[in-house]
Amino acid sequence: METRYVIVGGGGHALSVAEAALARGLPLLGYTSPKDEGELAPGIARLGDDSALRELDAANVRLLNGLGSAGRGMALRRDTYIHLRDAGLHFAELVHPAASVSPLLGHLGPAHQVLAGAAVNADVRSGENLLINTGAIVEHGCRIGSHCHIASGAVLCGDVTLGDAVHIGAGATVIQGIEIGSGAVIAAGAVITENVEPLTLVAGVPGKVKRKLEP
């Protein structure tokens, strides 16, 4: 039986995921969301909330994480992924055909997403459930934890290290060799020139600590 795909989530990121999936020719069965807002896009109907996933044949269905970083930040995307993964459902990787991912020495973990115009260069390695959004650049030698989001237009220069569940905001730049601890948030447009402690919000040019974050 042909593998079919279901998008988890019905918001803006889910629409971007749908576009990437369609660009790759993946057969979409539909999407799940707590709220019924009609079709996500023409022909992509709501199947119900996440409880509808229990009725699917897990052997022939793959999930695409359509949850972004708005609202609860990375927590909802991470927690939903872990819950469904541990329930025995399988998430697929998704790389837009207009993205570039170097195969040289690198390895992106399970369920990664690389959207249109993004570039991932040689020897980049990551944990699971990574989102590299539209037009982002991840340079050579970066090491990225699980559940991270590199937002649209952000740049990680060479040999940057990110812990788990780090959010790099849109248009931010992290210079080479920087280490950013787990749970940190880098604000949109920030320029990071020094290492960042875990659970820290950093903003500005150059980046300065604004406050500590709750676990």
C-alpha positions as CSV (number, residue, x, y, z in Angstrom):
1,M,0.0,0.0,0.0
2,E,1.2,3.5,-0.8
3,T,2.5,5.5,2.1
4,R,0.3,8.5,2.8
5,Y,1.0,11.6,4.9
6,V,-0.9,13.5,7.6
7,I,0.0,17.0,8.8
8,V,-0.3,17.5,12.5
9,G,-1.5,21.1,13.0
10,G,-3.6,23.5,11.0
11,G,-1.9,26.9,11.3
12,G,0.6,28.8,9.2
13,H,3.5,26.4,9.6
14,A,1.2,23.6,8.6
15,L,0.5,25.4,5.4
16,S,4.2,25.7,4.7
17,V,4.6,22.0,5.4
18,A,1.7,21.3,3.0
19,E,3.4,23.3,0.2
20,A,6.7,21.5,0.7
21,A,5.0,18.1,0.7
22,L,3.1,18.9,-2.4
23,A,6.2,20.2,-4.1
24,R,7.8,16.8,-3.4
25,G,4.7,15.0,-4.7
26,L,3.8,13.4,-1.4
27,P,0.2,12.1,-1.2
28,L,-1.5,14.0,1.7
29,L,-4.4,12.3,3.5
30,G,-5.3,15.4,5.4
31,Y,-4.4,17.3,8.6
32,T,-5.4,17.2,12.3
33,S,-6.1,20.2,14.5
34,P,-8.2,20.9,17.7
35,K,-10.1,23.5,15.7
36,D,-12.2,22.9,12.6
37,E,-11.3,25.7,10.2
38,G,-12.2,23.8,7.0
39,E,-9.6,22.8,4.4
40,L,-6.0,23.7,5.1
41,A,-5.5,24.1,1.3
42,P,-7.6,22.8,-1.6
43,G,-8.0,19.1,-1.2
44,I,-6.4,18.9,2.3
45,A,-9.3,18.3,4.7
46,R,-9.3,18.1,8.5
47,L,-9.4,14.6,9.8
48,G,-10.3,15.6,13.3
49,D,-8.1,16.3,16.3
50,D,-5.1,14.2,17.2
51,S,-7.3,11.4,18.4
52,A,-8.2,10.7,14.8
53,L,-4.6,9.5,14.3
54,R,-5.5,6.3,16.4
55,E,-7.7,5.2,13.5
56,L,-5.0,5.3,10.9
57,D,-2.8,2.4,9.8
58,A,0.5,3.4,11.4
59,A,2.4,1.0,9.0
60,N,1.3,3.0,6.0
61,V,0.9,6.6,7.3
62,R,3.7,9.0,8.1
63,L,3.2,12.3,10.1
64,L,4.5,15.7,9.2
65,N,4.9,18.1,12.1
66,G,2.9,21.2,11.2
67,L,3.3,23.0,14.5
68,G,5.5,26.1,14.6
69,S,6.9,28.2,17.4
70,A,4.1,30.7,18.0
71,G,2.2,30.7,21.3
72,R,3.8,28.2,23.6
73,G,7.0,28.4,21.6
74,M,8.9,25.2,21.0
75,A,7.2,23.4,23.8
76,L,4.0,22.5,21.9
77,R,5.9,21.3,18.8
78,R,8.3,19.3,20.9
79,D,5.7,17.8,23.3
80,T,3.3,16.8,20.6
81,Y,6.0,15.2,18.6
82,I,7.2,13.2,21.6
83,H,3.7,12.1,22.6
84,L,2.8,10.8,19.1
85,R,6.2,9.2,18.5
86,D,6.0,7.4,21.8
87,A,2.5,6.2,20.9
88,G,4.0,4.3,18.0
89,L,3.3,6.8,15.2
90,H,6.1,7.7,12.7
91,F,7.1,11.1,11.5
92,A,8.7,11.7,8.1
93,E,11.5,13.9,7.1
94,L,10.7,16.7,4.7
95,V,13.1,18.7,2.5
96,H,11.7,21.2,0.1
97,P,13.0,20.6,-3.5
98,A,14.2,24.2,-3.5
99,A,16.4,23.6,-0.4
100,S,20.0,22.5,-0.4
101,V,21.3,19.9,2.1
102,S,24.9,18.7,1.7
103,P,25.4,15.0,2.1
104,L,29.1,15.4,2.9
105,L,29.8,14.1,6.4
106,G,26.5,15.4,7.8
107,H,23.4,13.7,9.2
108,L,20.1,15.3,10.2
109,G,18.1,13.4,12.7
110,P,14.6,11.9,12.4
111,A,11.7,14.1,11.4
112,H,13.8,17.0,10.3
113,Q,12.3,19.7,8.0
114,V,14.2,22.0,5.7
115,L,12.0,24.5,3.9
116,A,12.3,26.4,0.6
117,G,15.5,28.3,0.0
118,A,17.3,27.0,3.1
119,A,20.9,25.8,2.8
120,V,22.6,23.2,5.0
121,N,26.3,22.9,4.3
122,A,28.8,20.1,4.9
123,D,29.3,18.2,8.2
124,V,26.1,19.4,9.9
125,R,24.6,17.0,12.4
126,S,21.4,17.3,14.4
127,G,19.1,15.5,16.8
128,E,15.4,14.8,16.0
129,N,12.5,17.1,15.1
130,L,14.7,19.9,13.7
131,L,13.0,22.7,11.8
132,I,15.2,24.8,9.4
133,N,12.8,27.4,8.0
134,T,12.6,29.3,4.8
135,G,15.8,30.8,3.6
136,A,17.8,29.9,6.7
137,I,21.5,29.1,6.4
138,V,23.4,26.5,8.5
139,E,27.1,26.5,7.7
140,H,29.6,23.8,7.9
141,G,30.3,21.8,11.1
142,C,27.3,22.9,13.1
143,R,26.0,20.6,15.9
144,I,22.3,21.1,16.6
145,G,20.3,19.4,19.4
146,S,16.7,18.0,19.2
147,H,13.6,20.1,18.7
148,C,15.4,23.2,17.6
149,H,13.9,25.9,15.2
150,I,16.2,27.9,12.9
151,A,13.7,30.5,11.8
152,S,13.3,32.2,8.4
153,G,16.5,34.0,7.2
154,A,18.6,33.1,10.2
155,V,22.3,32.3,9.8
156,L,24.4,29.9,11.8
157,C,28.0,30.4,10.8
158,G,30.5,27.6,10.9
159,D,30.9,25.3,13.9
160,V,28.0,26.6,16.0
161,T,26.6,24.3,18.7
162,L,23.0,24.4,19.8
163,G,21.6,22.5,22.7
164,D,18.0,21.0,22.7
165,A,14.9,23.1,22.0
166,V,16.8,26.3,21.0
167,H,14.9,28.9,19.0
168,I,16.9,31.1,16.6
169,G,14.7,34.0,15.6
170,A,14.1,35.2,12.0
171,G,17.0,37.1,10.6
172,A,19.3,36.4,13.5
173,T,23.0,35.7,13.0
174,V,25.2,33.5,15.2
175,I,28.9,33.9,14.4
176,Q,31.3,31.0,14.1
177,G,32.2,28.8,17.0
178,I,29.4,30.0,19.4
179,E,27.7,27.6,21.8
180,I,24.1,28.2,22.8
181,G,22.6,26.3,25.7
182,S,19.4,24.2,25.7
183,G,16.1,26.1,25.9
184,A,17.7,29.5,24.9
185,V,15.8,31.9,22.7
186,I,17.6,34.2,20.3
187,A,15.4,37.1,19.3
188,A,14.7,38.1,15.7
189,G,17.5,40.1,14.1
190,A,20.0,39.5,17.0
191,V,23.7,39.1,16.3
192,I,25.3,36.6,18.7
193,T,29.0,37.1,19.3
194,E,29.3,35.4,22.7
195,N,28.2,32.0,24.1
196,V,24.7,31.9,25.5
197,E,23.7,30.1,28.7
198,P,20.7,27.7,28.7
199,L,17.2,29.1,29.2
200,T,18.2,32.6,28.3
201,L,16.6,35.2,26.1
202,V,19.1,37.2,24.1
203,A,18.3,40.1,21.8
204,G,20.0,43.1,20.1
205,V,23.1,43.9,18.1
206,P,25.4,42.7,19.6
207,G,23.2,40.2,21.5
208,K,22.6,40.9,25.2
209,V,20.9,38.8,27.8
210,K,17.4,40.2,28.5
211,R,16.1,37.6,31.0
212,K,16.2,34.1,32.2
213,L,13.4,31.7,31.0
214,E,11.3,29.2,32.8
215,P,12.2,25.5,32.2
